[in-house]
């Protein structure tokens, strides 16, 4: 770590030095020293003087965390004291939405500032034409099988814009927008430093054989236990020892967190942007034992999860899921404490959110935790679906002296609003190609806040879906690839759980929905993301 001296300290040292020189009664020496001091003070690079007062930005993106899985949003079983404290110190958003109901497109929307009618990545794309990309052992042996389809080097992402504003940028966690050996890896898409998972499939274990540090593999001394491995034959599923192989020495989130603290400490003369895309609490269910033991004591005994719904078996699924979230919460508290210790907290905007709603797979039990309360979160309503439980997510923003503590807002916003907002924070021009609206005025309560007339989603996965949020109305067209033509309408003012389809009472909303789809949809470049019925509707406007 380099030596950093504040401007006030420089001024005080200069005054003391000049005072000593004056006592020497040597005018020529005084003039010479004063000139050296002036030159020294003015020799700092232009970049540093223009960025010194810009705020640091930390964006924490949880993975598959439901709307109500932290205390600040009503969770009653999982303890999240540090996230709850962050909420008390800042502002809670009650109507914030992900860009998509699954991982890769949500991240694409976030980093491009585009909704799914325009974004280049509109679904998870494992790029299977390369070979057996789902075979973990083959991926370990051949890195060309890792990673997802590339977003494209020509696409300008948020970190690149912040770099131009003088920010040092770092990413930690899960990427999912471009495989190794392509130009769509973090360090070629605007990040100065990257540590974590390049590939979403390898992130199906928290004890991988390797992560990535920038462009190179960072090897971990774990045994090879491929994701979706089951219990050994003949073991007692009620015996904790039967699950030992699923808990290896090196836990990826812990290794990543240590690297993240080093990154924060290493940035001295510029503001930083830290994108913490943690894989927690995405399945598989794996957590530090001390936290699992804590929740076993709190919840009591439970039936094991035997792996029949994917990922790894786990002896205490409820306890382990809660342990993962509390472990993340603990590290958020550590990061905030560290920022305060090194004097960077006051000038740092911290945003916490999730990439989509809670999952139904891998032993997770969203019903037991009421993970998306007041919305539904089971299969068909949580992750993977454009109902509220799948795309409405928690968001908390905290920024000392800029965001008043204890705030709460019903402002309707989405992932594609984050890019223009952070551009405003960093005082960099907002690109014209964005679907977003900055919500900085909502954060600071300074000036009028521009509102969206509607929010738009399309998602080719899970049989094809399109959704629209327009005031109190939510319009959903699902099962598009199955030939479904029925369009649902829900009144969120009176039906938050989307139980009562009122489409028959509002044919005018159906027509408005179709017109908006025709306006907002652009044919995707990748065939995988094309929904033929949507293309036909779009063509009909001509």
C-alpha positions as CSV (number, residue, x, y, z in Angstrom):
1,X,0.0,0.0,0.0
2,X,1.4,3.4,-1.0
3,X,1.7,6.3,1.4
4,X,-1.2,8.7,1.1
5,X,-1.0,12.2,2.6
6,X,-4.2,14.4,2.7
7,X,-4.3,17.9,1.3
8,X,-4.7,19.3,4.9
9,X,-1.6,17.5,6.0
10,X,0.4,18.8,3.0
11,X,-0.7,22.4,3.9
12,X,0.2,22.0,7.5
13,X,3.6,20.5,6.7
14,X,4.3,23.3,4.2
15,X,3.4,26.0,6.8
16,X,5.8,24.4,9.4
17,X,8.6,24.1,6.9
18,X,8.2,27.8,5.7
19,X,8.1,28.9,9.3
20,X,11.4,27.2,10.0
21,X,13.0,28.7,6.9
22,X,11.9,32.2,7.9
23,X,13.6,31.8,11.2
24,X,16.8,31.1,9.2
25,X,16.5,34.7,7.9
26,X,17.5,33.6,4.5
27,X,15.3,35.2,1.8
28,X,16.9,33.5,-1.2
29,X,16.5,30.1,0.5
30,X,12.9,30.9,1.4
31,X,12.1,31.8,-2.2
32,X,13.7,28.6,-3.5
33,X,11.9,26.4,-1.0
34,X,8.5,28.1,-1.6
35,X,8.9,27.6,-5.3
36,X,9.7,23.9,-4.8
37,X,6.6,23.5,-2.6
38,X,4.4,25.2,-5.2
39,X,5.7,23.1,-8.0
40,X,5.3,19.9,-5.9
41,X,1.7,20.8,-5.0
42,X,0.9,21.5,-8.7
43,X,2.6,18.4,-10.1
44,X,-0.3,16.1,-9.2
45,X,-1.9,14.7,-12.4
46,X,-5.0,16.4,-13.7
47,X,-7.0,13.2,-13.3
48,X,-6.5,13.1,-9.6
49,X,-7.4,16.7,-9.0
50,X,-10.6,16.3,-11.0
51,X,-11.7,13.0,-9.3
52,X,-10.6,13.5,-5.7
53,X,-14.0,14.5,-4.5
54,X,-16.0,12.1,-6.5
55,X,-17.8,9.4,-4.4
56,X,-16.7,5.8,-4.4
57,X,-19.5,3.4,-5.6
58,X,-20.2,-0.1,-4.2
59,X,-22.9,-2.1,-5.9
60,X,-23.7,-5.4,-4.2
61,X,-25.7,-7.9,-6.3
62,X,-27.0,-11.0,-4.4
63,X,-27.9,-14.0,-6.5
64,X,-31.5,-15.4,-6.3
65,X,-32.2,-13.5,-3.1
66,X,-35.9,-13.0,-2.7
67,X,-37.7,-9.7,-2.1
68,X,-38.3,-10.6,1.6
69,X,-35.2,-12.5,2.5
70,X,-33.6,-9.7,4.6
71,X,-35.0,-8.3,7.7
72,X,-35.5,-4.8,6.3
73,X,-38.1,-6.3,3.9
74,X,-39.9,-8.4,6.5
75,X,-37.9,-11.6,6.8
76,X,-38.5,-13.2,10.2
77,X,-36.3,-16.3,10.2
78,X,-33.0,-15.3,8.6
79,X,-30.9,-12.7,10.5
80,X,-29.4,-9.9,8.5
81,X,-28.4,-7.2,11.0
82,X,-25.9,-5.4,8.8
83,X,-28.1,-5.2,5.8
84,X,-30.9,-3.9,8.0
85,X,-28.5,-1.3,9.5
86,X,-27.7,-0.3,5.9
87,X,-31.4,0.2,5.3
88,X,-31.7,2.4,8.5
89,X,-28.8,4.5,7.4
90,X,-30.2,5.1,3.9
91,X,-33.2,4.5,1.7
92,X,-35.4,1.4,1.0
93,X,-36.9,1.0,-2.5
94,X,-40.2,-0.9,-2.4
95,X,-40.8,-1.0,-6.2
96,X,-37.4,-1.9,-7.7
97,X,-37.2,-4.5,-10.5
98,X,-34.5,-6.7,-11.9
99,X,-33.9,-6.6,-15.6
100,X,-34.8,-10.3,-16.1
101,X,-35.8,-13.3,-14.0
102,X,-32.5,-15.2,-14.4
103,X,-28.8,-14.5,-14.0
104,X,-27.1,-13.5,-17.3
105,X,-29.8,-11.3,-18.8
106,X,-30.3,-9.5,-15.5
107,X,-26.6,-8.7,-15.4
108,X,-26.7,-7.6,-19.1
109,X,-29.5,-5.2,-18.4
110,X,-27.7,-3.8,-15.3
111,X,-24.4,-3.1,-17.1
112,X,-25.8,-1.9,-20.4
113,X,-28.7,0.2,-19.1
114,X,-31.0,-1.5,-21.6
115,X,-34.2,-3.5,-21.0
116,X,-34.7,-7.0,-22.5
117,X,-36.3,-5.6,-25.7
118,X,-33.0,-4.1,-26.6
119,X,-30.2,-5.8,-24.6
120,X,-27.8,-8.1,-26.5
121,X,-28.1,-10.9,-23.9
122,X,-31.7,-11.9,-23.2
123,X,-31.4,-15.3,-21.5
124,X,-28.9,-17.7,-20.1
125,X,-26.8,-18.9,-23.1
126,X,-24.4,-21.7,-22.3
127,X,-22.9,-21.7,-25.8
128,X,-23.3,-25.4,-26.2
129,X,-22.0,-25.6,-29.7
130,X,-18.5,-25.7,-28.2
131,X,-19.0,-29.2,-26.8
132,X,-20.1,-30.8,-23.5
133,X,-20.2,-27.5,-21.6
134,X,-22.2,-29.0,-18.7
135,X,-19.4,-31.5,-17.8
136,X,-17.5,-30.0,-14.9
137,X,-14.5,-32.2,-15.2
138,X,-14.2,-31.5,-18.9
139,X,-14.4,-27.8,-18.2
140,X,-11.7,-28.0,-15.6
141,X,-9.4,-29.8,-18.2
142,X,-10.4,-27.5,-21.1
143,X,-11.1,-23.8,-20.4
144,X,-12.6,-23.3,-23.8
145,X,-15.7,-25.1,-22.5
146,X,-16.2,-22.6,-19.7
147,X,-18.3,-19.5,-19.6
148,X,-21.4,-18.1,-21.3
149,X,-21.9,-16.6,-24.8
150,X,-20.1,-13.3,-25.1
151,X,-22.0,-10.0,-24.8
152,X,-19.8,-8.4,-27.4
153,X,-16.8,-6.2,-27.2
154,X,-18.6,-3.5,-29.1
155,X,-21.1,-3.1,-26.2
156,X,-20.3,-0.3,-23.8
157,X,-20.8,-1.3,-20.2
158,X,-21.1,0.8,-17.0
159,X,-17.6,0.2,-15.7
160,X,-16.1,1.5,-19.0
161,X,-18.0,4.8,-18.6
162,X,-16.8,5.1,-15.0
163,X,-13.2,4.4,-16.1
164,X,-13.5,7.5,-18.3
165,X,-14.7,9.5,-15.3
166,X,-11.4,8.6,-13.5
167,X,-12.7,5.6,-11.5
168,X,-10.7,2.5,-10.7
169,X,-13.0,-0.4,-11.3
170,X,-13.1,-3.8,-9.8
171,X,-15.5,-6.8,-10.0
172,X,-15.8,-9.7,-7.6
173,X,-18.1,-12.7,-7.9
174,X,-20.0,-14.1,-10.9
175,X,-19.6,-12.7,-14.4
176,X,-21.6,-14.8,-16.9
177,X,-21.4,-12.5,-19.9
178,X,-18.5,-13.9,-21.9
179,X,-16.3,-17.0,-21.8
180,X,-12.5,-17.1,-21.2
181,X,-10.5,-16.6,-24.5
182,X,-13.1,-14.1,-25.8
183,X,-13.0,-10.4,-25.8
184,X,-16.0,-10.3,-23.5
185,X,-14.3,-10.9,-20.2
186,X,-14.4,-8.4,-17.3
187,X,-10.9,-6.9,-17.9
188,X,-11.8,-6.2,-21.5
189,X,-15.2,-4.8,-20.7
190,X,-14.2,-2.0,-18.3
191,X,-12.9,-3.6,-15.2
192,X,-9.4,-2.9,-14.1
193,X,-9.4,-6.0,-11.8
194,X,-11.6,-9.1,-11.7
195,X,-11.7,-12.0,-9.2
196,X,-14.3,-14.7,-9.1
197,X,-16.3,-17.0,-11.4
198,X,-16.2,-16.4,-15.1
199,X,-18.7,-19.2,-15.7
200,X,-22.1,-19.6,-14.1
201,X,-22.1,-23.3,-14.4
202,X,-18.9,-23.6,-12.4
203,X,-20.6,-21.3,-9.8
204,X,-22.9,-24.3,-9.1
205,X,-20.3,-25.2,-6.4
206,X,-18.9,-22.9,-3.8
207,X,-15.8,-25.2,-3.6
208,X,-14.5,-25.0,-7.2
209,X,-11.1,-26.2,-8.3
210,X,-10.4,-22.7,-9.6
211,X,-11.7,-19.1,-9.9
212,X,-10.3,-16.4,-12.2
213,X,-8.0,-13.5,-11.3
214,X,-8.2,-11.2,-14.3
215,X,-7.5,-13.5,-17.3
216,X,-5.8,-16.4,-15.5
217,X,-7.1,-19.3,-13.5
218,X,-6.6,-19.0,-9.7
219,X,-6.4,-22.5,-8.5
220,X,-7.9,-23.7,-5.2
221,X,-6.8,-26.8,-3.3
222,X,-10.2,-28.4,-3.2
223,X,-11.0,-32.0,-4.2
224,X,-12.9,-32.6,-7.4
225,X,-16.6,-32.8,-6.6
226,X,-18.6,-31.9,-9.7
227,X,-21.9,-30.0,-9.2
228,X,-24.9,-32.2,-9.0
229,X,-22.9,-35.1,-7.4
230,X,-25.1,-37.2,-5.1
231,X,-24.6,-39.0,-1.8
232,X,-22.4,-42.1,-1.9
233,X,-24.2,-45.4,-2.0
234,X,-25.2,-46.9,1.3
235,X,-24.6,-43.9,3.5
236,X,-27.0,-42.8,6.2
237,X,-28.6,-39.6,5.0
238,X,-29.2,-38.4,8.6
239,X,-25.5,-38.6,9.4
240,X,-23.6,-35.3,8.9
241,X,-20.5,-37.2,8.0
242,X,-22.2,-38.4,4.8
243,X,-22.0,-34.8,3.5
244,X,-18.4,-34.1,4.3
245,X,-17.2,-34.1,0.6
246,X,-19.5,-31.2,-0.2
247,X,-17.6,-28.9,2.2
248,X,-14.1,-28.4,0.9
249,X,-11.4,-26.2,2.6
250,X,-11.6,-23.2,0.2
251,X,-15.0,-21.5,0.1
252,X,-15.1,-19.2,-2.9
253,X,-16.9,-16.3,-1.3
254,X,-14.4,-16.1,1.5
255,X,-11.4,-16.1,-1.0
256,X,-13.2,-13.4,-3.1
257,X,-13.9,-11.3,-0.1
258,X,-10.2,-11.2,0.9
259,X,-9.3,-10.1,-2.6
260,X,-12.0,-7.4,-2.5
261,X,-10.6,-5.9,0.7
262,X,-7.1,-5.8,-0.9
263,X,-8.6,-4.0,-3.9
264,X,-10.3,-1.3,-1.7
265,X,-7.0,-0.8,0.2
266,X,-5.0,-0.5,-3.0
267,X,-7.0,2.4,-4.5
268,X,-5.4,5.5,-3.2
269,X,-5.6,8.4,-5.6
270,X,-8.9,7.8,-7.5
271,X,-12.5,7.0,-6.7
272,X,-13.4,3.4,-7.1
273,X,-16.3,1.4,-8.4
274,X,-16.7,-2.0,-6.8
275,X,-19.2,-4.4,-8.4
276,X,-19.7,-7.2,-5.9
277,X,-21.7,-9.8,-7.8
278,X,-21.8,-12.5,-5.0
279,X,-23.1,-15.9,-6.0
280,X,-24.9,-16.2,-2.6
281,X,-27.5,-17.5,-2.0
282,X,-27.8,-19.3,-5.4
283,X,-27.8,-23.1,-5.0
284,X,-25.9,-25.3,-4.3
285,X,-26.5,-25.0,-0.6
286,X,-23.1,-24.7,1.0
287,X,-22.1,-22.4,3.9
288,X,-19.5,-22.1,6.7
289,X,-20.1,-24.7,9.4
290,X,-20.3,-22.1,12.2
291,X,-23.3,-20.5,10.6
292,X,-25.0,-23.8,9.8
293,X,-24.6,-24.9,13.4
294,X,-26.1,-21.6,14.5
295,X,-29.2,-22.1,12.5
296,X,-29.5,-25.8,13.3
297,X,-29.7,-24.7,17.0
298,X,-32.2,-22.0,16.1
299,X,-34.5,-24.0,13.8
300,X,-34.0,-27.5,15.3
301,X,-33.7,-30.8,13.4
302,X,-35.0,-31.1,9.8
303,X,-35.2,-33.5,7.0
304,X,-32.2,-33.7,4.7
305,X,-32.3,-32.6,1.1
306,X,-31.1,-35.6,-1.0
307,X,-30.4,-33.8,-4.2
308,X,-33.5,-34.9,-6.2
309,X,-34.1,-31.3,-7.4
310,X,-30.6,-30.7,-8.6
311,X,-27.3,-29.4,-7.1
312,X,-25.8,-31.0,-3.9
313,X,-27.5,-33.0,-1.1
314,X,-27.4,-31.2,2.2
315,X,-28.1,-32.4,5.7
316,X,-29.8,-29.2,7.0
317,X,-31.3,-27.4,4.0
318,X,-33.2,-24.6,5.9
319,X,-30.2,-24.0,8.2
320,X,-27.7,-23.9,5.4
321,X,-29.8,-21.6,3.2
322,X,-30.2,-19.1,6.1
323,X,-26.5,-19.6,6.9
324,X,-25.5,-18.5,3.4
325,X,-27.5,-15.2,3.7
326,X,-26.2,-14.5,7.2
327,X,-22.6,-15.1,6.0
328,X,-23.1,-12.6,3.2
329,X,-24.6,-10.1,5.7
330,X,-21.7,-10.6,8.0
331,X,-19.2,-9.8,5.2
332,X,-21.2,-6.7,4.2
333,X,-20.8,-5.6,7.8
334,X,-17.1,-6.2,7.6
335,X,-16.7,-4.3,4.4
336,X,-18.6,-1.3,5.9
337,X,-16.5,-1.4,9.1
338,X,-13.4,-1.5,7.0
339,X,-14.5,1.5,4.9
340,X,-15.0,3.4,8.2
341,X,-11.6,2.4,9.5
342,X,-9.7,3.6,6.4
343,X,-11.8,6.8,6.2
344,X,-13.6,6.0,2.9
345,X,-17.1,5.3,4.2
346,X,-18.4,8.9,4.3
347,X,-17.7,9.4,0.6
348,X,-19.1,6.0,-0.6
349,X,-22.5,5.2,-2.2
350,X,-23.5,1.7,-1.3
351,X,-26.3,-0.1,-3.2
352,X,-27.6,-3.6,-2.2
353,X,-30.0,-5.6,-4.3
354,X,-30.6,-9.0,-6.0
355,X,-30.5,-10.2,-9.6
356,X,-34.0,-11.9,-9.5
357,X,-36.4,-13.6,-7.3
358,X,-35.9,-16.7,-5.2
359,X,-35.3,-20.2,-6.6
360,X,-37.3,-23.3,-6.2
361,X,-34.4,-25.7,-6.9
362,X,-31.4,-27.3,-5.1
363,X,-33.0,-27.7,-1.7
364,X,-34.1,-24.0,-1.3
365,X,-37.5,-23.7,0.2
366,X,-38.9,-20.3,-0.5
367,X,-42.3,-21.2,0.9
368,X,-40.9,-22.0,4.3
369,X,-39.0,-18.7,4.4
370,X,-41.8,-16.7,2.7
371,X,-39.0,-15.5,0.5
372,X,-40.9,-13.1,-1.7
373,X,-43.6,-11.9,0.7
374,X,-46.1,-10.4,-0.2
375,X,-45.6,-12.0,-3.6
376,X,-45.6,-15.7,-4.6
377,X,-42.3,-17.4,-5.0
378,X,-42.9,-21.1,-5.9
379,X,-42.2,-22.7,-9.2
380,X,-43.9,-20.6,-11.9
381,X,-43.9,-17.5,-9.8
382,X,-40.4,-17.0,-8.5
383,X,-37.1,-17.2,-10.4
384,X,-37.5,-17.6,-14.1
385,X,-40.8,-15.9,-14.3
386,X,-42.0,-12.3,-14.9
387,X,-44.5,-12.3,-12.1
388,X,-43.7,-10.0,-9.2
389,X,-42.0,-12.8,-7.2
390,X,-39.5,-13.4,-10.0
391,X,-38.5,-9.8,-10.9
392,X,-39.3,-7.5,-8.0
393,X,-36.2,-7.3,-5.8
394,X,-35.0,-5.5,-2.7
395,X,-32.9,-2.5,-3.1
396,X,-31.2,-0.4,-0.4
397,X,-29.1,2.7,-1.0
398,X,-26.9,4.3,1.6
399,X,-24.6,7.3,1.2
400,X,-23.6,9.4,4.3
401,X,-24.6,13.1,4.2
402,X,-26.3,12.6,0.8
403,X,-29.1,10.1,1.5
404,X,-31.2,10.9,4.5
405,X,-31.4,7.9,7.0
406,X,-34.6,6.0,7.4
407,X,-35.9,6.8,3.9
408,X,-38.4,4.8,2.0
409,X,-39.6,5.3,-1.5
410,X,-42.3,3.8,-3.8
411,X,-40.5,5.2,-6.9
412,X,-40.8,2.5,-9.7
413,X,-37.3,1.7,-11.0
414,X,-35.4,-1.1,-12.7
415,X,-31.9,-2.4,-13.4
416,X,-31.6,-0.3,-16.6
417,X,-31.9,2.8,-14.4
418,X,-28.7,2.0,-12.5
419,X,-26.4,3.0,-15.3
420,X,-27.7,6.5,-15.8
421,X,-28.0,7.0,-12.0
422,X,-24.3,6.1,-11.4
423,X,-23.3,8.2,-14.4
424,X,-25.0,11.1,-12.7
425,X,-23.2,10.3,-9.4
426,X,-19.9,10.1,-11.2
427,X,-20.6,13.2,-13.3
428,X,-20.1,11.5,-16.6
429,X,-22.3,11.9,-19.7
430,X,-25.2,9.4,-19.9
431,X,-25.1,7.5,-23.2
432,X,-28.0,8.1,-25.6
433,X,-28.5,4.3,-26.0
434,X,-30.1,3.7,-22.6
435,X,-33.6,2.8,-21.6
436,X,-33.0,4.0,-18.1
437,X,-33.9,7.1,-16.1
438,X,-31.5,8.3,-13.3
439,X,-33.1,8.1,-9.9
440,X,-30.4,10.3,-8.3
441,X,-33.0,12.9,-7.4
442,X,-34.9,10.2,-5.4
443,X,-31.8,9.3,-3.5
444,X,-30.9,12.8,-2.6
445,X,-34.4,14.3,-2.5
446,X,-33.1,17.2,-4.5
447,X,-35.2,18.2,-7.5
448,X,-38.1,16.5,-9.2
449,X,-37.8,12.8,-10.2
450,X,-38.6,11.8,-13.7
451,X,-40.9,8.8,-13.9
452,X,-41.2,5.9,-16.4
453,X,-44.5,5.7,-18.2
454,X,-44.0,1.9,-18.1
455,X,-41.4,-0.8,-17.5
456,X,-40.9,-3.5,-20.2
457,X,-39.5,-7.1,-20.0
458,X,-39.2,-9.9,-22.5
459,X,-37.7,-13.2,-21.7
460,X,-37.3,-16.1,-24.2
461,X,-36.6,-18.7,-21.5
462,X,-39.2,-20.8,-19.6
463,X,-41.4,-21.1,-22.7
464,X,-41.2,-17.4,-23.6
465,X,-42.6,-14.4,-21.7
466,X,-43.3,-10.7,-22.0
467,X,-44.4,-8.3,-19.2
468,X,-45.3,-4.7,-18.7
469,X,-45.6,-2.6,-15.5
470,X,-47.7,0.5,-16.2
471,X,-48.9,2.4,-13.2
472,X,-51.1,0.0,-11.1
473,X,-51.3,-2.5,-13.9
474,X,-49.2,-5.5,-14.6
475,X,-49.7,-7.2,-18.0
476,X,-48.2,-10.7,-18.7
477,X,-48.0,-12.8,-21.8
478,X,-46.5,-16.2,-21.0
479,X,-46.0,-19.6,-22.7
480,X,-45.4,-17.7,-26.0
481,X,-43.4,-20.5,-27.5
482,X,-46.2,-23.0,-26.7
483,X,-48.6,-21.0,-28.8
484,X,-50.5,-19.3,-26.0
485,X,-52.2,-16.1,-27.1
486,X,-54.0,-15.2,-23.8
487,X,-52.7,-12.1,-22.1
488,X,-53.2,-11.6,-18.3
489,X,-53.8,-8.3,-16.5
490,X,-53.5,-7.7,-12.8
491,X,-54.3,-4.7,-10.7
492,X,-51.3,-4.4,-8.3
493,X,-53.1,-1.9,-6.2
494,X,-55.6,-4.5,-5.1
495,X,-53.9,-7.8,-6.0
496,X,-50.2,-7.8,-5.2
497,X,-50.0,-11.6,-5.5
498,X,-51.4,-11.5,-9.0
499,X,-54.2,-14.0,-8.4
500,X,-57.1,-12.4,-10.2
501,X,-56.7,-11.9,-14.0
502,X,-58.9,-8.9,-15.0
503,X,-58.0,-8.9,-18.7
504,X,-61.7,-9.4,-19.7
505,X,-62.5,-6.1,-17.9
506,X,-59.7,-4.1,-19.6
507,X,-59.4,-4.9,-23.3
508,X,-58.0,-1.4,-23.8
509,X,-54.9,-2.4,-21.7
510,X,-54.4,-5.4,-24.0
511,X,-54.3,-3.2,-27.0
512,X,-52.0,-0.7,-25.3
513,X,-49.7,-3.6,-24.3
514,X,-49.4,-4.8,-27.9
515,X,-48.6,-1.3,-29.1
516,X,-45.8,-1.0,-26.5
517,X,-44.4,-4.4,-27.5
518,X,-44.3,-3.3,-31.1
519,X,-42.5,-0.1,-30.0
520,X,-40.0,-1.6,-27.6
521,X,-39.1,-5.0,-29.2
522,X,-36.0,-5.3,-31.4
523,X,-35.2,-8.6,-33.1
524,X,-32.4,-10.1,-31.1
525,X,-29.1,-10.8,-33.0
526,X,-28.9,-14.4,-31.6
527,X,-31.4,-16.9,-32.9
528,X,-31.6,-18.5,-29.5
529,X,-33.4,-15.4,-28.1
530,X,-36.0,-15.1,-30.9
531,X,-39.7,-15.8,-30.1
532,X,-41.5,-16.2,-33.5
533,X,-44.9,-15.0,-32.2
534,X,-43.3,-11.8,-30.9
535,X,-41.7,-11.2,-34.3
536,X,-45.0,-11.6,-36.0
537,X,-46.7,-9.1,-33.6
538,X,-43.9,-6.7,-34.2
539,X,-44.1,-7.0,-38.0
540,X,-47.9,-6.4,-37.9
541,X,-47.4,-2.8,-37.0
542,X,-46.1,-2.2,-40.5
